[in-house]
Structures are given as C-alpha cells and as structure tokens.
Amino acid sequence: MLGMALVTGCKVGYYSGNPAMISEDCQKLRPTLFPSVPRLYQRIYATVKGKVDALTGCAKWLADKAYASKAASLAANAEYSHACYDMLVFNKMKAAFGGALECMVTGSAPIDLEILAYLKVCFSCPLLEGYGLTETAGASTITKPDDPVPGHVGGPLECCKFRLRDVAAMNYHSTDKPYPRGEICMQGSSVTEGYYKCPEKTKEAFDAEGWFLSGDVGMIYPNGSVKVIDRVKNIFKLSHGEYIAPEKLENKYTLSDYVAQILIYGDSLKNCCVAIIVLEQATCFKWAAENGKAQDLAALALDADMKKVVQDSLNIITKEHRLSGIERPHKLFLTHDAFSIENNILTPTFKLKRNVARDVYKPQIDAMYKELAAEGK
C-alpha cells in the first residue's frame, strides 16, 4: 500500500510509534486513508465502545439509537452516512481521528465482524478488508465499498488468479456444497517465482503447475468473493479427536475488554485447550481502581480475582458466539508482557509466531495442564 501511495502521488504520514497516541497523531495528520492491522482496530474499537458504554441517560439512548439505525442501513445498502445522526453523534468520533477519513483498510490477519461493522458506523466510511501474502506482493483481494455483505475479503485483483486445492485431511474439497472449499492457490504477475537461493523451500511452496500454495483454506462464494476460513497447518487435534482452529478462537476472545492479546494452545494428548493472555492495561487498571487493587499490571496478572474476571468475560464470549465447550480455554495464564516483534513472538506484519510463543510459554503451559490433571480433567 505504501508503494501504491508513492506511485500515485499521495502524501504519507507516519505515526509517532506509540499506539496509545494514534488519535493525537491523526488529529495532526488528518488522514483520508487509514491502513492498519486488526490489533490496532481492536484497540480503537475498545476505546470508542468503552466511551459509548459509559454514557448515561439521554446521551446513551441517542448513541444506541443512532448506532442501530446506521448499522441497519449499512447491512442493507452499504450506506455509511446519516445526515442527522452523523451531526449529533458520529462526527465527534470521526474528529478524534482528524475528521477527514474517507476509507480505512485492514489486512495481515482476520478482523471480527462486530469490530468491522462498529468502526464503519462510527467513522462513517468504508473499512475495506484485503488478503494477500508477502509472496504475492501484498494484497491479492480487496472488498468493495458498496458491498453490504461482510465476512469475506473480496475477489481476486486483476494481477492474479485463484483456484482451490483439496485438503482431504481436513475435509475441505473443491466440490463441497453449497460453496467450494480448499487451500487457496495463486498465479499471476504479482506472485513470486520462488525464494532466493532456496530451491527446497520453493518446491514446497509451489505445485507441479507453478501455482503458489498459500497455506490458507478458502471458501468461494458464487460472486467470486473469497472467505478465508482456516489454515492448513494451524489446527490441532485434542485427545478425543476433535479439531480446534486457534486463530478463529483468538479472534473471538480478543473481543473481551480485558484481553489485549491471546494464544490458544492445545495438545493432542490432552482433552482441552489452555490460553496465554496479555492483559489490556486500560480496562484492567479501571477494574483495579474500582476494586481497591494496585494499578500494577504485573501484580494484576497474578491476582486471583483478576483471573476470575477475565475467565468470566471469556465465558460470556463463548456463549454469545456459540462456541463449544472444548473451544473454551479451561485454564488461563495472565501476563503483562505483550507479544511483540522485539521479543520475536510477532512477525513484522504482527502475525503470531505460534511455535515461538509455544516455546516461550512452555513452562506456563505445562503448569496449566498439570493443574488440570490434578483436577481430574
């Protein structure tokens, strides 16, 4: 996206480097296009929603009514603006990000549909979702602003073509009804020809016909749009034979106001999963102040009452999103140390390095499973 901005003559502004200062940076830069990643959008969503939820009386009634009306128009007709409600409610939210936003873009990881809709309504502009990899020179698909149907990443761009490869072990087939499913494969001018001086890795990433194997499982709708539904490798099977898709669960559980980041882990020799959770400082400090606790995130991570509050919030999400009992983490380890590029747990595009995180937190994971065993689980 930066390359396209430079080629087309756009002005590019860089934030200060502190995610907590995004609003202040945007008020100075006044961006019209705001590209980011789901984690930052989750923070923005939590901040905005927290302020709305704190309203009372007529102000709360008006905000809820305004949101319901615009959300309905968005879902039905992809309408982003409302003459009355924007003036009374949403222009104030938009002003917090400079007031000039015309479009937002997200990529690099899935974004929850609730966050997607909420930000579209509050900032009165499209939030486009793209899909692609480093090997495909960035985005290979993008949603359209006038598409009211959420939950997919749009159709292929002109520079590449898609096809699906059956993943029999996971029961995904290109012949599935009502929608074909399988591993997304790509060819085109934007797709790399291979890895530099790594013939073995290149051989693994391409099939005999030269199609790049993305490792992502997709589902194709009749209009050609793509929905990414799974990873070929990022699943695990529990001891009773049930498969768990951790990325899907992590995407849901980060909706908790208390969760900044989360790793869901499962062992094929165990019958349930566990979670490593990085606490959300602002929400946890607010809870601490209300409950006579010190505003110290490291101390709160060890606090039994804090852990119960976090677990209760996950239980609510489990119920609201109709997740099964085996998908709910049965034990939690809370930490104040964020997953980051610096500690090698995140990639430069903020994706979780699952194997690295697993190794870093192996003592805590082993301890949680030991507790479960002692409880007869």
ZANU-47294 format. One record per residue: z, y, x of N, C-alpha, C in turn. Coordinates in steps of 0.02 Angstrom, whole numbers, plus 50000, padded with zeros to 5 digits. Layout:
# residues N
ZYXZYXZYX...
# end
This chain:
# residues 377
500004994050042500005000050000500005006350044500365006150099500365011950144499665013150171499305007750189498625008450214498175011650163498225009550099497815012450046497985019850036498625021450041498845028450032498535032850086498535030350148498255034350203497495035050196497165029650177496435029750170496215034550115496595034750061496405038950003496685046050008497015047550063497245054450074497885056350040498285051450021498935052949989499435055550040499895059650017500465061550058500985056050053501285054350108501775048850110502455051650131502955050150092503635052250109504075046150124504515046650172504955041250191505675043050173506035038150146506725039450127507165039550189507775041850181508225043050237508455036750272508375031050240508605024650268509225022050236509535026150193510145024050158509965023050084509975016750060509795015449990510215019349940510825020849958511275024649913511045031849904510595034249949510365041149946509655041749916509405036349886508725036349859508615042049810509085043049765508995048349715508935055249748509375056649797509345063049831508685063849869508455058449901507825058649938507245060049891507245056849833506695057649785506685064649755507275067649747507285074449721506975079449770506995077749834506675082049884505925080549890505755074049888505055072049897504635072649833504955071849775504625071949710504015067349709504115060849720503545056149722503215055349654502555054249656502185052349595502105044849591502075041649650502035034249655502625031849694502985026849666503595024349698503535016749707503335014449766503315007249779503985004849808504224999149784504854996649811504904989149799505494986449810505614979249802506134978149747506164972249717506624970949662507354972549677507564971349738508274972649754508454979949743508014984549764508154991649754508104993449681507624990549645507574991849573508194989349537508474983849561509094981349531509664986349540509694989549598510204994649611510105000649565509475002849559509325008549516509505006949444509315000949422509474998649354510224998649342510604995849389511334995449382511645002449378511385007049418511655013849418511515017349352510875017149331510685020549269511025017449209511005010849204511305007449147512065008549145512365008749204513085009949206513275016749178512865021749192512995028449165512885028649090512365025149067512235025048994512795021348958513005015648986513535011748954514195015548951514285020248997514915024148999514925029748948514355031148917514335036348866514735034348805514955039148767515325037748705515065042248649515265040448589515125044648531514385045748518514205051848499513515053548481513035052548539513265054048599512835053248658512625046048667513105041448658512955034248664512495031948608512625034348548512205032548490511495034748501511405040948526510745043648537510375039748592510735038248647510425034648703510205027748681510615024148643510445017448620509855017648571509855022448526509315023048477508665024848512508705029348561508105031448599507815025548637508265021648669508015015948708507695010748662508015009148606507745004148560507055006148535506975012548518506335014948492505785014448545505935016748606505425016648658505275009548681505785005248683505674998248703505214994748654505294996248590504854993248539504134995648547504045002048560503365004748571503055001948634503465001048686503224998248748502984991048739503384987048703503204980048692502594979248647502514983848600501964983148553501304986148579501354991948611500744995648627500704998348699501184996448741501204998948810501245006648811501635009448764501735016748762502365018448802502285023048849502835024648894503205031048877502925035148834503225041548820503385042448746503855047048732504035048648664504235056148664503885059948625503965067248627504685069448618505035066448571505725068548555506225065448603506215058848610506735055448649506675056948724506075058048749506005059748820506345066448833506235071248788506525077848797507295077648793507555073648746508275073448735508645068948784508325063548807508685058448846508355056948913507725054848912507445051548971507185056249025507025062449008506815067149060507375068549110507995067949086508565068949131508605063249182508445057149159508445051449205507875052049255507295054049229506705054849272506825060249325507185065449305507335070949351507745068649411508145063349401508555060749456508125057849512507485056449497507025053849547506445058649558506585065049551506105070149567505735073049507505715069149452505405071549391504655071149388504325068549441503595068449443503305061349441503725056249433503485049349435502935048049383502385045249408501845043149364501755035549364502005032349417501925025049422502415022249473502705016449459503115012749506502785005949518502895003149576502594996649594503134992249624503124985849607503604981149637503224975049662503514971949713503224965849741503714962649788503494957649824503864953749875504334948549847504544949249784504984944449752504964945549676505184940549637505174941549564505654946949542505494950149487505944955149457506104952949386506714953749366506924951549300506584955949246506394952749191506044956349138506464961749106507114960649103507564965749074507554972149116507574971249183507544977049228506874980349223506344976449220505664979049215505594983649154505794981149096505734985049034506184991149035506794990349060507274995849059507025001849100506765000449159506535005849202505895009149176505465005149145504865008049114505065013149060505545011249020505765015648966506115021848994506575020849041506975026449065506575031449105506075029049143505685033649185505015035349155504885032749094504295034649055503635033849093503585028349130502965027049168502895019549181502295017249198502195010149213502585007949274502815001749273503084998449333502644992349343502174992849389501684987549400501964982249447501814976049432502044970549474501454967249508501484966849575500954963849613501174957349645500694953449667500844947149701500364946249759500634944049815500234942649873500664940549931500364939249988500724937050047500454940850107500804940250163500554943250225499864940450241499774933950229499144930650244498564933050201498714936450145498194939050101498154946650104498404949450159498394956750170498734960550114499294957850090499664961150037499444958849968499424963449921499314961649851498644958149840498674952749801498074949149779497994949549704498534951449669498504952749597498904959049582498794961949524499184967649502499144968049426499694969849394499684970749322499344977249304499144977949240498814983949217499314988249176499274994749183499744999149146499714998349071499114996649044499044996148971499154989148944499424984748986499574977948963500304977748938500414976648873501104976748847501474970248859501134965048883501444958448892501754957948962502414957248967502734956549032502764949249054503034948049113503154941249135502604938049175502114942049198501594939349241501434944649294501004942949342500854947649397500134950049394499814949549335499134951949327498624946849351498004949049354497454944649375497244946049446496834941749475496604942549545496214948949555496304952049612495904957849631495194955649650494744960249655494044958649669493944955449737494414956549783494334954049851494504946649860494764943449808494954936449816494874932549751494844925949759494814921549701495364916349706495564913749648496134909149643495894902349616496254897249635496214890849599496894887449607497004882249567497644878749568497564871749598498064869649636498084862849663498664859149631498534853149608499064849149576499644848049623500254848449596500864846649633501194841049594500954834949604501164829349563501914828049568502204829049627502924827649636503364832049592503104837949573503484842549531503214842649460502734838349446502444837749379502064844049358501724847149406501284852849390500564850649400500154851649348499454849449352498984854749324498394855249352497894860049328497644858249259497804852249236497604850049169498154851049117498714854049138499274854949092499074859249032499364857848974499254861648913499914864848891499924870848863499334874948847499054878848906499424878948964499184882949020499154878749083498614879349122498574875649185499124877849233499384873149271499914874649319499764871149385499984873949440499894870849505500004875849561499934873449623500014877849681499434882849683499594889249692499084894449696498734894049763498064893549760497644893349820497164899349817497014902349875496614908449876496074908349929495514911449913494974912749961494734919849950494454922850003494174929549995494204933650058493914939550055493874943850114494554946450136495044946350091495724948750109496164943150137495914936950137496314931250158496174929650232496704928850270496634927350341496244920850353495944920350411495584914150429496054909250464496644911450481497114906950514497624910750555498064907150588498594910050629498384910250702498504915750734498284916850803498564911550851498114907850882498294902750931498804897650904498774896250839499214891250808498804886550764498394882350794497954877950755498324873250709498904870850730499274866250688499534869650625499794875650634500044879450576499464881350530498894883050559498304884650520498084878650479498094872850509497894866650475498354865150416499004866650424499484865550370499374870250311499134876450326499094881650275498424881750237497934877950260497274877950227497064870750211496714870050154496454863350137495774862350170495464856650158494844854850191494264859550174494314862950116493784867550095493934874850114494464875850152494614882650175495024886850128495324883850077495744887550030496444888350061496704894450058497384895750083497894893250032498374889350055498894886450011499504890950014499644894249958500164899449957500874896649959500974890549934501644887949927501984889949863501654894349824501914896549759501584892549703501974890849653501704887449593501554892749541500944892549515500734897449466500524894249401500504898349349500264896349283499754901649262499174899449237498634904049221498564904749145498604910949121498514912449050497764912849034497584912248970496874912548952496504918848974496854924448980496514930649001496454931249077496664926049114496594926049186497204928649224497714930949189498314933349224498724927449249499094928849302499464923649338500214924649329500564919349315501294919449313501554914849368501934917549414502224913449468502864910349441502894903749440503444900249406503894896249452503684895149515504094890749557503844891349629504214888049674503994887149742503914879749755503404878049794503284870949808503874867849845504164871649891504694868949933505394871349913505444877149883506104879949868506404877249804506464870749801506834867349747507284862149780507794860149745508204854649769508414850249711508534844049727508714839149676509444837249685509824837549631510524835549633510584827949627511194825449635511294818249640511094814449577511104817849518510924814349456510174815049441509784817649490509064817749483508774823949453509194828849434508944834949404508734839949459508154843149448507904848049495508184855049478508334858949530508574865749523508094870449560507904875849527507484881049559507924886949576508164887549637508674892649653508434899849644507794901249660507544908049654507594910549582507434906249535507474908149464508184909949446508664905949469509364907149453509624913449488509434914449550509654920349586509404926749552508794926349527508514932049492508904933749429509164928649395509574929749335510274932149353510584928949400511294930549414511384937249449510864940049480510944946749508510974952149453510884950049390510984954749335511724956349325512164952249353512874953749350513024960249387513414964549357513584970949388513984969949452514284964149460514714962849518514334959649576513704957749565513324954049615512794958449647512854959649712512344963349749511794958549773511994952849799511524947749822511844940949811511424935749806511694929049793511244923749823511564918549848511224912549871511474906749830511014903349794511194897249758511024891349802511504886849812511394881049856511574874549820511164869549831511314862949804511174857549855511544852149850511484846449895511284840349855510784836549880510534830749843511064825249837511604825849876512144820849871512704823249824512624829249796513134832049752512834832849682513274833649632513024834149563513054841149534513174846249576513184853149552513014857849610512874864049593512714868949645513284873949654513264877549710513764882449727513404888949745513784894349754513464900849767513854904949819513464908249862513734913449906513554920149875514034924349863513914930649827514144936649869513684941349879513854947749911514054952549855514654955249859514914959449805514564966249802514474968749742514204975549730514774980549736514754984649786515324988949803515534993649746515064997249717515245002349667515614999249607515354993749581515664990549523516334987549541516374984349600517004981249620517544986449634517354992149663517844997449675518095000349609517645000949560517855003349495518354998549464518214992049468518684987049441519344987349479519314988249544519924988549585520364994449564520045000149553520425006149533520755005149465520425001549420520695000349353521244995049353521274991149406521744985549407522244985849465522324991849493522844992849544522724989149609522084988049625521914984649688521654989749738521704988049802521444992449855520684992349853520384998249865519654998649866519404996649935519484990349948519284987250012518874981049995518224981350008517784975849986517954969250020518154969550083518344963350118518954960150085519434964350065520034961750032519864959149962519434962649927519244960449859518874953849860518504952549914518134946249920518614940249923519244941649943519744936249948520204936149888520124940849842520574941549786520394936649730520884932649708520764927549656520564930749590520864936349573520694939749510519974942249512519764944849570519074947149578518594941349569518764935649598518324929749592518264927449519518804927849482518784925949411518334930649372518374937149386517954942049352517214940649366517064939149429516364937649447516134931249413516564926149414516374919749382516264920749307516694924749275516604926049203515944929649189515754934149234515124937749224514534933049231514584928049276514054923049283514024918549222514604916949195514614912649135514274916049076514364922649071514034926449017513284926249025513044927149087512324926849101512054919849087512434914749105512224907849092512094906849018512554909448977512494908748904511924913048876511894919348899511384923848872510674921648888510584918648946509914916548967509794909048957510254905948921510184898948902510054894348962510434895649014510394891249073510824885149060510654879649091511034873549081511664873449123512104868949107512734868449144512634866849218512114862949233512004861149303511704866949343511434871949307511154877749342511684882949359512254882549327512804887249341513174885049404513264889549452513654887749511514374886149494514614880549517515294878249500515834880949546515644883449603516104886649649515764892749680516164897949695515894904049725516254905649790515874908249836516174911349896515964918649896516444923149893516304930249891516334933249961515874937749976515864940950041515674948350034515874952350083515674959450085515104960550133514914955350171514374955950220513694954850187513294960050184512654959650149512154955350188511714951950151511144948550182510674954250205510444953850267510024959350292509524956850343509064961250361508574959750413508944959150480509444963350489509814963550552510184957050567510464953850515510804947550528510354941550517509704942850509509184937750507509184933450444509544935750392509564931950329508994934150283508744940250294508174942750255507564943650300506974942650273506354944050309506224951550307505744954050346505584961250343505374963650273505154959050230504984960950161505554959250113506154958350141506774957450102506794950850063506444945850085506494939250055507044935350090507374931050052507934927250079507684921650124507944921350185507814915550229508334910250211508134905950167508604901250136508924896650188508514894250235508784889650285509274893150332509134899450349509584903250393510244904550356510194906850294510794908150254511224901850247510884896250236511244889950229511634888350293511334889350351511664887850414512234892750428512124899150412512644904150424513274902650382513154900550319513724899450274513894892050265513684887950312513834880750307514584879250301515014882550340515734881150333515994882650262515774888150234515994890050166515714885250114515074883250122514764878550076515124871850078515264869450138515624863150146516324863550114516654869250122517324870150094517304870050018516784873149988516724873149915516614866149888516194862249921516074855449898516704851049909517084852549960517714848949971518204850349915518234856649893518664858549836518444854949773517794854649761517524851249702517694843849703517654840849762517814833749768518554832549753518974837149776519694836449763519844837249689519404840849653519494841749580519154836249540518854831549578518514825949544517844827549517517504832649544516844834749520516314833049572
# end
